[in-house]
């Protein structure tokens, strides 16, 4: 399986733009305060919400070294550019002068 096939659903499809994905563990839900803050960042990046599936073809937990959920992953068209469990860190990332 190629890199593009493995990460197709996580990679941004627009050059110069990010795609943010938030994974929670199966059976868990995203804290309301975290979801509200994420929704406020939609102008910076589209956001996908998903449930981490252990039996998915790609074990993203292992591949991306995910230690804790919920996890926020930011991808550009080539790969992972930022990973955090803290929405305030995500906001700081998007507000940094280089982004």
C-alpha positions in Angstrom: 0.0 0.0 0.0 1.5 3.4 -1.0 1.8 6.3 1.3 -0.9 8.2 -0.5 -3.3 5.2 -0.1 -2.5 4.9 3.6 -3.1 8.6 4.4 -5.6 9.6 1.7 -8.3 10.4 4.2 -5.9 12.5 6.3 -4.0 14.4 3.7 -5.1 17.9 2.5 -6.2 17.9 -1.1 -5.3 21.5 -1.7 -1.8 22.8 -1.9 -1.1 25.5 0.7 -4.0 24.3 2.8 -4.2 22.1 5.9 -6.7 19.4 6.8 -7.2 18.7 10.5 -8.5 15.4 11.8 -9.6 14.7 15.4 -9.8 11.1 16.5 -11.5 9.9 19.7 -11.4 6.3 20.9 -14.4 4.2 20.2 -17.1 4.7 22.8 -15.7 8.1 23.8 -16.9 11.5 22.8 -15.2 14.8 22.3 -15.5 17.2 25.3 -17.9 20.0 24.4 -15.4 22.7 25.3 -12.9 21.1 22.9 -15.4 20.8 20.1 -16.5 24.4 20.5 -12.9 25.7 20.3 -12.3 23.5 17.3 -15.3 24.9 15.5 -13.9 28.3 16.1 -10.8 27.3 14.1 -12.7 26.2 11.0 -11.5 29.3 9.1 -7.9 28.1 9.5 -8.5 24.5 8.4 -11.4 22.1 7.5 -11.8 19.7 10.4 -12.8 16.0 10.2 -14.0 14.2 13.3 -13.6 10.5 13.5 -13.5 7.4 15.7 -10.1 5.6 15.9 -10.7 2.1 14.6 -8.2 -0.5 15.8 -9.1 -2.9 13.0 -8.7 -0.3 10.2 -6.3 -1.3 7.4 -3.8 1.2 8.7 -3.0 1.4 12.4 -2.7 5.1 12.7 -2.0 4.8 16.4 1.2 3.0 15.7 2.1 4.7 12.5 1.7 8.2 13.9 2.9 7.4 17.5 -0.4 8.4 19.1 -0.2 7.9 22.8 -3.5 9.5 24.0 -7.0 10.4 22.7 -8.5 12.6 21.6 -5.7 13.5 19.3 -5.6 16.4 16.8 -3.7 15.8 13.6 -2.9 18.4 11.0 -1.8 17.4 7.5 -0.7 19.2 4.4 -0.7 17.6 1.0 2.5 15.7 1.8 2.2 14.5 5.4 1.7 15.2 9.1 2.8 18.7 10.1 1.4 19.0 13.6 0.1 16.6 16.3 -1.4 17.6 19.7 -4.0 16.6 22.3 -4.5 20.3 23.3 -6.8 22.6 21.2 -5.0 25.7 22.6 -1.7 24.3 21.1 -3.6 23.9 17.8 -4.7 27.5 17.9 -1.2 28.6 18.6 0.1 26.6 15.7 -2.5 28.2 13.3 -1.7 31.7 14.7 2.1 31.4 14.4 3.6 33.7 11.7 4.9 30.7 9.6 1.3 29.4 9.1 
